[in-house]
Amino acid sequence: MNYLIINGSPRKKNTWAVVEQVKKSLDGNFEEIQLAKEKIPLCNGCMKCIMDGEEKCHHFEKVKGILEKIEKADAVIITSPVYAMNVSGLIKNFIDHTAYLYHRPVFFTKKALVVVTTAGTGHKKVAKYMDETLRHWGINKVYQLKFACGGKESLDIKAIDKVAKQFAKDVESGKLHSPKFMDIIFFNVWKAMAVMDNPIKADCIFWHETGLVNHDFSPEVKLGIVKKAFSKIMFAILKRVM
Ligand SMILES: Cc1cc2nc3c(=O)[nH]c(=O)nc-3n(C[C@H](O)[C@H](O)[C@H](O)COP(=O)(O)O)c2cc1C
């Protein structure tokens, strides 16, 4: 298996040590991106990625390579320390540059592991935020490792190994999980907007060109009868209320 690691800490210390331990529990090839070295300029808020297409972003050349690597990898490991009760600036800036993926999700066949470390608190909230962000990108299943390192001399190797092995087994299985109800709702929000008079032309083009407008969820991901019905009902409701 090929794992892409996106490291959102500017240094190789607590978060990096957890990732090194994760690597020992996984059998695969690893490619690591240190976001600090990528030097992605700050998102300038031009909205071009959302409104006109991601390739119109002035920084797209910096971000494109990372997104292509996610596409090529079997799974992604994405990490952040807690900074002021949130993700690091490096991770937030990267997420800002992928905001268009909320509208136009693509990574439906990928799985991810989120690694968060903190001195004392904020790790659960930050891991939850990263988990939700990745699911907005379309990512099928997100695993979490979150640790408060303050005052601790050593890593919780057992806990790391347990989650890393679950993650690896899932990645190796190639099996895709049924989406959460919330993921189905968001899918239908963007789908309904695409078939209505959506002023965001890049969204309309994407949803029609990919054929996603004709599906209850991404076709690679199978829905059971209940979620299929739920998706159809959500689409009908959202089309009426929007
Ligand atoms: C700018 C900054 C802000 C931080 N904010 C918090 C915080 O809000 N809560 C907390 O418990 N730890 C906070 N920390 C501590 C880090 O989250 C913690 O040391 C983390 O494990 C660092 O990861 P790293 O070694 O990979 O850089 C902060 C550290 C820095 C540098």
Ligand as a Chemical Component Dictionary entry (heavy atoms), coordinates in Angstrom:
data_LIG
# 
_chem_comp.id                   LIG 
_chem_comp.type                 NON-POLYMER 
_chem_comp.pdbx_formal_charge   0 
_chem_comp.three_letter_code    LIG 
# 
loop_
_chem_comp_atom.comp_id 
_chem_comp_atom.atom_id 
_chem_comp_atom.alt_atom_id 
_chem_comp_atom.type_symbol 
_chem_comp_atom.charge 
_chem_comp_atom.model_Cartn_x 
_chem_comp_atom.model_Cartn_y 
_chem_comp_atom.model_Cartn_z 
_chem_comp_atom.pdbx_ordinal 
LIG C1  C1  C 0 1.559  28.483 18.706 1  
LIG C2  C2  C 0 1.224  27.320 19.572 2  
LIG C3  C3  C 0 -0.049 27.210 20.079 3  
LIG C4  C4  C 0 -0.388 26.138 20.921 4  
LIG N1  N1  N 0 -1.647 26.054 21.405 5  
LIG C5  C5  C 0 -1.973 25.044 22.252 6  
LIG C6  C6  C 0 -3.292 24.957 22.791 7  
LIG O1  O1  O 0 -4.187 25.742 22.482 8  
LIG N2  N2  N 0 -3.561 23.958 23.662 9  
LIG C7  C7  C 0 -2.615 23.050 24.023 10 
LIG O2  O2  O 0 -2.914 22.206 24.851 11 
LIG N3  N3  N 0 -1.366 23.069 23.468 12 
LIG C8  C8  C 0 -1.025 24.052 22.600 13 
LIG N4  N4  N 0 0.240  24.097 22.050 14 
LIG C9  C9  C 0 1.196  22.983 22.289 15 
LIG C10 C10 C 0 1.252  22.012 21.088 16 
LIG O3  O3  O 0 -0.047 21.673 20.631 17 
LIG C11 C11 C 0 1.932  20.700 21.448 18 
LIG O4  O4  O 0 3.175  20.939 22.046 19 
LIG C12 C12 C 0 2.087  19.811 20.237 20 
LIG O5  O5  O 0 2.314  18.481 20.634 21 
LIG C13 C13 C 0 3.215  20.286 19.342 22 
LIG O6  O6  O 0 3.368  19.393 18.272 23 
LIG P1  P1  P 0 4.747  19.316 17.447 24 
LIG O7  O7  O 0 5.791  18.873 18.416 25 
LIG O8  O8  O 0 4.504  18.345 16.364 26 
LIG O9  O9  O 0 5.019  20.697 16.938 27 
LIG C14 C14 C 0 0.584  25.139 21.226 28 
LIG C15 C15 C 0 1.878  25.272 20.682 29 
LIG C16 C16 C 0 2.193  26.332 19.868 30 
LIG C17 C17 C 0 3.584  26.432 19.282 31 
# 
loop_
_chem_comp_bond.comp_id 
_chem_comp_bond.atom_id_1 
_chem_comp_bond.atom_id_2 
_chem_comp_bond.value_order 
_chem_comp_bond.pdbx_ordinal 
LIG C1  C2  SING 1  
LIG C2  C3  SING 2  
LIG C2  C16 DOUB 3  
LIG C3  C4  DOUB 4  
LIG C4  N1  SING 5  
LIG C4  C14 SING 6  
LIG N1  C5  DOUB 7  
LIG C5  C6  SING 8  
LIG C5  C8  SING 9  
LIG C6  O1  DOUB 10 
LIG C6  N2  SING 11 
LIG N2  C7  SING 12 
LIG C7  O2  DOUB 13 
LIG C7  N3  SING 14 
LIG N3  C8  DOUB 15 
LIG C8  N4  SING 16 
LIG N4  C9  SING 17 
LIG N4  C14 SING 18 
LIG C9  C10 SING 19 
LIG C10 O3  SING 20 
LIG C10 C11 SING 21 
LIG C11 O4  SING 22 
LIG C11 C12 SING 23 
LIG C12 O5  SING 24 
LIG C12 C13 SING 25 
LIG C13 O6  SING 26 
LIG O6  P1  SING 27 
LIG P1  O7  DOUB 28 
LIG P1  O8  SING 29 
LIG P1  O9  SING 30 
LIG C14 C15 DOUB 31 
LIG C15 C16 SING 32 
LIG C16 C17 SING 33 
# 
